[in-house]
Amino acid sequence: MMMFQRGFQGGYRGGACWSDGYIGGGWHMLFMAVVLLTVVFTVIYLVNKSTHRQDNKDVLDILKMKYVQGELTEEEYMKKKDLLLKK
């Protein structure tokens, strides 16, 4: 059983490489905070990206309806469509 309790340094230190091993002190807390913040910002980015796409789709549908109803010429429709797709 003693074999399983030894850390990377050859003796039992209360845990593997996290406590007093390779990453000691507060570094593990900093590492976990960076991982957590990365996950949070990734989720926020993906939610904003999908919301922006939905808004653009709604505006493009309105633009298409105006073109179909004859309120816009083909040239006006294409210019406005290109402008919206660049955002």
Helices and strands as residue ranges (DSSP letters): H 2-5, H 27-68, H 74-86
